[in-house]
């Protein structure tokens, strides 16, 4: 669950936190960054027919699991985008729902008795802390507590953001106590520190009657939280609005992805009201590349044109030396510009938007910025990014930098530097020139149009240099150090066919699709390297260095399935066949982070989900491509 500010609540169906990022309230103190975990979880127990039933679950160092409340879990479902637990206790049925208020650092836990033959009392015990969400706290902290009849305020230290816990229709009993050595098993699996200590300030209790819910709130905001029932109604309406633009034939898993799309759209507090896209939960902030790749699927495809236009305007403010930022650091520092493709993806996202929504005001507003980008790339900008005057192709890269989406770096070591002329960078460059030329013509800027078309004609002719006749596919990089060419089979070439402007003849387009289908396609995305290539790593596991080494050396990326199926349709013309490659994701949507799509998967079967458990461009590209192909099917 997210709040549109970068804050979130997440956990497991069983109730035990298995990651350092699991928490009931992870507040964003400077939206969408500076995220602080304040409330780790809420422990629920029920007193019914003289028996106390602990419905919580925790795993501790040494392997102890206590309690084991999941044995009472009758059902779990995501209803209108909201996780819903139902516990069976004798003849009683108790429902728990967790959600966040849009635009507020406020989490809610709703408890409602759906069925019972006698009164039932619930006890809700918060476990709290105050830490950067990337870290763990060990040992007792001097948390200051202020308590009242039905609320508790926690102040970690002077200058820390205080947060408040309160319960409607309940009472609070102070009983501060530390619990030691909570184990987060996923952190141990990732080779990281995995233990945490948490404080309970006391407990809330309430006597429930059938059909009369109570709400526990945790908020880092100074304003009083909105009533829980009102927030639930607003979330249900928003969920329905997100799914309304979908084709009537959309299956449940696509509807889940439409609901999940809103989780990534956030407000960025800079230069007034701004909008952006979180690249992935739990650990990414907003990245330029991810934002521009995701925008068509998260906003335009769902007819959220105001959101799309707002994001374009936000990022246009940050263009510097013809470049969009690569990322905004989590601590709120100045943006970083180490990217060769984020800026070029903006042209594609804008073109996709303008195909769906006529917006001459936005075009006029952005055109000067767009042309400054083209000029800066033509003349040369940071990190060796610039047009080679010999062939009008775009070169990029310097030793020690990673500029493409294959950007894994551990310490000072760059695993996939790709210095030279990467294939997808040049496919994006030609696409950007085509978009700029068409926009220049629409505005009557004929000199700018001629400039773009001249570069485009030369680049299109030169793009033939990427063809690898021996392997019947495209080189991944040409003109590398010493004039080398990288002949390894990678998925970047698929973008040369998937993007609207394509410089390849039909037979080469088909050969590229066939190569990717043969060597790279899996049920969850495309491998980043063919298993037949030296250096292929089929499992994304181990410590940080081992994982970084595998990140783009065989690991499967779900977002690449979008360009692949659109390229497949382009060369084969069979929308239903192309759409069938997306079908296996229906199972994944219900098996990892529920209702969304993971960042990456192992290259080897069974292709276990890895990385971020909710990734913006994974959701966006699958959702966008399914909608696109479904409309093609309907048109026929």
N, C-alpha and C positions, 0 to 999 in steps of 0.2 A: 504494500500500500504506500502511495506517495502523496505529497501535498502541493506539488507544483512549484515548490521553492528549492528543491534538492533534498529536502528531508524525507524520511521514509520510516516505515515499520515493516519488519520482516522476521520470519521464523520458520518453524517446521510444523507439519501437521501433528506430529507426536507431542509437541510442546517443549522439547528440549532444544536449547540453543546449541548449534553445532559449528557456528562460525563466530568470529569476533564481530562481524557486522550484523548479527542478529540482534534485534532490539525492538522494544515496544515504542520507544521514542528516540529517533535519531534526528536531532534538530539541525537545520541549516541556519547558522547565525549570521551569515552574510550571503544571502541567496545568490547563486545556488551552491556556494562553497562554505568552508569552515563548518563542517559537519561534526557534531558532538553527540556521542551516545550518552544519554542521560538515564533513561529507564530501560534496563536490560530486558525485563519481562514482568508479567503479572501472574502470580501463582493462584490458581482457583481451587477451592475445595467446597464441598457441600455437606451440610448436616441435615440428614433426612431419616425419619423413622428411627431416631436414636442412634444412628451410625454416621460417623464422619468419613467421607470419601475424598481422598486427595486426588484431584484431577490433573495435577502438574506432572512434569517429568524433567529430570536433570541428570546429566552424566558428570561424574566426578573423576578426579585423578585416581588411577588404579582400576577403573572400569565399573565402579558402582553406579547403578542407575536407580535413582530414588527421587520422587516416587515414580509409579508406573501408571499414571492416570490414563494413558492411552488405551489400556485394556477396557475402559468404560466407554470408549469412543464408538458410538453407533454409526455415525456418518460424518463425512466431511464433504463440503461442496463450495464452489465459488459461485455465489449468487449475485447477479448484477455487478460483478467485479469485486465482491466483498467476501473474504474467507469466512466460512460458517461451520462451526463445530457443533455437533449434537451428542450429548453424553446421556447414556441410559444408566439410571441409578434406581435399582428395584423397579417400581412401576412409574417412576418419574422420568421426564425427558427435559433436559436442560440445554439451552442453546447459548452459544457464545459467538460473538462477531467482533472483529477488529477492523477499524478503519481510521482514516485521517481526514481532517477538515481541509478542503482546498484553500490554499493561500494562508495557512496558519500552521505553526509548529505545534500542533495539537493532535494527540492520538486518543482514540476512544475504544473502550471495551464495553460492549453491550452484553448483559446477561438477562435471559428471559426464560421463565419456567413455562414450558409448553404443555406439560401434562403432569399431574400429581394427584394423589389422594389425601395428602396431608401437607401442612406448611413445610417449606424448605428454606433453610438459611444458607446463604453463600458467604464465604470469606475470600477476600481478594488481598493478596500480600504482594506488594511491589518489591522488586529487587533493583536497587538503584546504584548509580555511579556517576562519574563525570569525566569523560575522556575523549580524546580524538578517536574517531571511529576506526582508525587504522591500528590502534594500539590496544594493549591490555593493562589493567591496573592490578597490582599485587600489593597486599598489605592493607591495613586499615587507613582510610583517609579521614581527615577531620571535617567530615560533612556536617554542616550546621542545619539543624532541623527546627522548624517552627510548626507547631501542630494546633489544630482546632477540633471542633466536634466532628466535622466531616471532611477535613482537608489536612494536607501536610505540605509545607514548603521546604525545598532542599536548596541550600546555598553551599556550593563546593568550597569556595574560597573567595576572598575579597576580589571583586572585579569579575567573577564568573557570572554567567547568566543564570539567575535562579529559575527553578521550575516548580510547578505546583501540581499536586495530585489531589483530586476531589472525587466524591461519589454522590450521585443524586439518590436521595432516599436511603442513605446509609449513614454509618457512623465510623469514626476512626479511633483506633486504640493504639497509642504509642507503645512500641516495644522494640527499640533499636537492637539489632543483632547482626553481626557479620557472619557470612557463610564463605567458606574457603574452598579453593581448588576446583571450581567449575571447569570441566574439560570441554574444549571445542574441537571435536574430532577432525573436522575438515581442515583446521589450521595445522594440526599434527600431520595430516596427510600431505599438506603443502610444504612440510619441512620448517614450519614456523613455530614460535612460542604459542602455547595452546591453553594456558591456564589463566583463570581470572578469579578475583575475589569480589563479592558484592555485599551490599548492605540492605537489609530490610528495615525501614523506619518504623514499621508496625503493620497493622492490617485494618482493612475496611470490612464491615459486615452489613448485611441487609437481609431482611425477611421478605421472601418473594411469594406473591400470589400468582396464580396462573394468568398469563397474558399481560402482566404489568412489569415491564422491563426496568432495570436500573442501568445507569451508565457510570463507568469510571473514566475520568479524563486525566491526561497528563499533558501539561502545556508549558512551553518555554516563552510564551507571549505574555505581555503585561495585560492585554485585554482579556475579559472573561470569555471562556469558550462558548461557542454557539451551542444551543441545546442539541443533544445527540440525535433526537428524532428528526430535527430539521436538517441536520447534516446528512443523515441517511436518505431522506427524501431527495435532497439535492444531488447526491451521488447516483441515485437510481435514475433521475432525469438525465443527468450527464451521460450515464451509460447508454441509455436509449438513444440519445442524440448522436453518440459516436457510431452506433450500429445502423442508424437510419439510412445513410447513403449507400450501404452495401447492396449488391444485387440480392433480390429476394431469394435466390437459390443458395446464398452463402450458408455453409454448414456451421455447426456450433463452434468448431475450432477457429474458423475465420472470424466469427463474431467475438470470440475471446481475444483474438489479436487486435481487433478494432478497439475493444475496451482497454487493452493493455497499451495501446498507442499513446494514450494521454499520460501515462506514467513518466514519459521521457521529456515532455514539454514543460519547461520551467521559466520562471521569471528571473531575469538577471538584473540585479540592482546596480545599474551604472548608467550615467547620463539620462536619468529619468527611467520611465517604464520601458523595459526591454525584454525580449524573449529569446530563448535558446533551447537547445536539446541536450539532455544528459546522455552521454555516449553509452553508459551501461551501469547497472547496479550489480554489486554494491559499491565498487571502488572508483569508478571513473567520474570525472566532472564533464563539462561541456567542451567538446573538441570540434574544431572547424571542419575537418574532413568528415567526421561522423555525422555532424549536423547536416551538411549539405547532401550526403548520400541518403540520410534518413528522411529529410524533409519531404520529398515526393510521396513517400509511403505513409508517414505519420500525419501529414497535414493535407497536401493537395489531393491525394486519392480519396480522402474522407471529406473533401469539400470544406476544409477548415482554412479558407482562403485568408482570413484575417490573421490567423496564426502564421501562415507561410509568409505573408507580406511583412509581418512584424519581425520575423527572424531575418529576412533579407535586410531590412532596415538596420537591425541591431548589428549584424556582421559588417555591413558596409561602413559603419562608423570606425571599425577597427582595421580597415585596409591600410597597410603601411608599406611603402615601397612596392606596391603592386601585389601584396600578399595578404591573405587572411591568416589569423592566428591558427597555429596547430592546436594549442590547448590553453585553457585558463587554469593555472595551478590551484590546488585545493586550498592553499593558504591565503589566496587572494592576491598573490603577487602579479606583476605585469605579465601579460600574455606572451607566449613563446611562438616564434614564427618558423620553426623548423619543419616545413612541409612544402612539397612541390606540387601537391595535387588538390589540397583543400580549396584553393582559390579557383581552380579549373572546374571542380565539381559544382561550384556556385552557378556557373553558366548553364550547366545541364539542369540543375534544380530550377533555375529561373525559367528556362525554356519550357520545362515540363509544366510549371505553374501557368505560364502564359498560354499554353495550349488549352488549358482547362478554364482559365479565367482572363478575360480581357481587362487589362489594368494599365492604360496609357499613362496614368499619373506615376505609377511605380517605375515604369520604363524611363520616363523623363527624369525622375529623381535619381535613378541609379546609373544612367547611361554614362555620365562623365566618369564615375568611379570604374565602370566596366572598361572603358577605353583606357583609363590610366593603368589598369591591370595589363591590358594587351601591350601597351607601350613599354611598361616596365619589364615585361617578359621579353619583348623584342630587343630591348637595350641591355638587359641583364640586371639581376637583383641579387639578393642574399644567396649564400651557399652554392655559388656557381650556377644558379638557375638562370638560363637565358637561351635565346635562339642562336643556333649555330649559323652564321651567315653563309656557310657553304651549302646547306641543304634546307634551311628554315625549320629544321626539327629542333625540339627543345631538349637541351641537356640539363643535367642537374647532379649535384653531389660534390662533396668534399670529404677527404679522409676524416673519420671520426664522427660523421653525421649520418642520420637515417632520415630520409626525406619522403619516402613513399609510404604507403599503408603497411608495407612489410618493414616495420620499424623497431624490431626487437633489439634491445641494447642492454648488456649487463656490465655494469661498471663502465669502462671505457671501450668495451668490445662491441662492435656492431656486427650482428650475425648476417644480415642481408643488406649490405650497403648499396648495391645496385647503382653505382656511380656510372654515369654515361648518359645514354638515352633510353630510359625504360619504355616499354611498349605501351603501357596504359597511360603514362604521362603524355605521350605523343598522340594517342587516340583522344584523350581529353583536350589537348591543345588544339587539335584540328576542330573538334566539336565546339570549343570556345570561340574560335575564329569564325566559324559558320554562324553561331548564335549572334556574335557581335556584328557581323556583316548584315544579317537580316534586321537586327534592331536599328542599326545605323540607317539602313534604307527606309525603314518605317518612319524614322524621324527626319528624313531628308538630309542627313549628314553624308553626302556622297563621297567626300574625300576620305572619311573614316571607313566607309564601306569599301572603297577601292584599296585602301591600305590593308584591311583584313583579308579581302579576297586575293590580293597578290600573295600574301604570306600563306594563305590556305592552299592556293594552287601549287606553290612550290613544295609545301610540306606534304601535300597529298601525293605528288609525284615521288618525293623522297621516301615516303612510307614503305614503298616497295622493297626497300633495303632490309625491312624486318622479316621478309619471307625466307623461311628455311626450307629450301627445296628438298633436301635430303630427308627431313623428318616430317614434311608436309604440315608445318605449323609455323608459328611466329617465334622469332628469337625473343627472349625475355628482355634483354638489354643489348644494344649495339653501341659501338664506339666507346667501350669501356677503357680501362687503363691499358695503354699500349695498343689500342684499336681492337680489343677483344670483343667477341660476341658470346653471350650466354645462351647456349642452346638447350638448357635444361627445360623440361616441360613443366610449366607453371600456369596458374589460372589467369594471370593478368591479361593474357592475349584475348580472353573472351570479351573483354570490354571493347576491343576494336570492332567487334561484331554487334554487341548489344547497344552501344551508344547510337543515337540517331544518325550522326554523320559517320559514314564508313568509307574508308579509302580502298578497301579490298574488292577484287572482282568476285563474282558469285562462287566460283569453284574454290577459291581460297577461304571465303567465309565459311563454306560448308566443311572444309577440311579442318578449320580451327575448332568448330563445334564438335566434329567427330573425334578430334584428338582429345579434347577435354572430356567428352563422354567416355572415351575408352580408358583414360588414365587417371582422371581426377574426380569424377562424379561419384558421390555416395548418397545414401538416403537422407543425409542431414546437411549436405553442402558439398563444396569442392575442396579437395586436398590442395595444399599450397605447394606441393611437389609430388611428382609421380613416384610411386613406390619402386619403380625401376631405376630411379636415379641414385647415384652415390650420395650418401649423406641423408637419405630419407629417414625420418624418425616418426614412427607410427603411434607413439604413446606420449601424451602431454602429461608428464608426472615428474615427481622428484622435488628437489629444492628449487629456489628461484632461478639459479643459473641453468639447471637442466630444463626447466620449463621454458625459459626464454630461448634456449637453443632449439627447442622443438616448435616454437610458436609459428614459424613460417617455413618449416622444413618437413612438411607432411601433415601437420594438423589441419583438420577440416574447419572451414569457416562457413557458417550458415548463410551469411549475407550474399555470398557469391552465387547461391542457387538462383537468386533473382535475375542477375544478368545472364546466367546460363539459359534459363527457360525462355527469356525473351529473345536471346540469340537463336535458340533452337527453333522457336516459332518463326523467326525471320527467315531462316533458310529452308525450313521444311513446311511451313504453312499449316501445320496441324496444331491448333490451339489446345484441343483436348489432350493430345499426346504430350505436349509441352507441360501442361498443367499437372499431368500425372506425376511428374518428378517432385512436385510439392506435397503430394498426398501423405508420405511417411511422417511429415512434420506434425500431422494431427495427433499421432501417438506421443510425440515429444512434448507437445503443449500440455499434456496431462501427466507427465512423468518426471519432470525436473522442477524448475520453478513454475508452479502451476499457472497456466494461462498466458505464458510468454515463451520466448525462445532464447536459448543460451547463446553465448558468444561463439564458442568453439567446441569441437568434438575430436576425439582421438582419430587419427588417420586409419588405424586398424580396427577391424570389427572387435567388439560390438559397437564401436563408435560412441563411447561414453561421453556424456556432456561434461565440459570443462569450462574454466575461465569464469567470466561474469555470468551470473545465472539469469540475467535479463539484459539483453543487448538491443539497443535502439535500431541499428541497421539490420540486424537479423529479423526483427519484427517487421520493420518497414519494407524491406525488399521482398519478403515473402508475401506480405499483405498486398503490397502494390502490384506484384506480378500476378497473384491469383486474381485480383479484380480485373486487371488488364486482359488476361486470357479469358476470364469468364464473359466479359463483354464481347470479345471476339467470337466466342462460342455462340452467344445469344444472337449476334448479328448474322450468323449463318443459319 
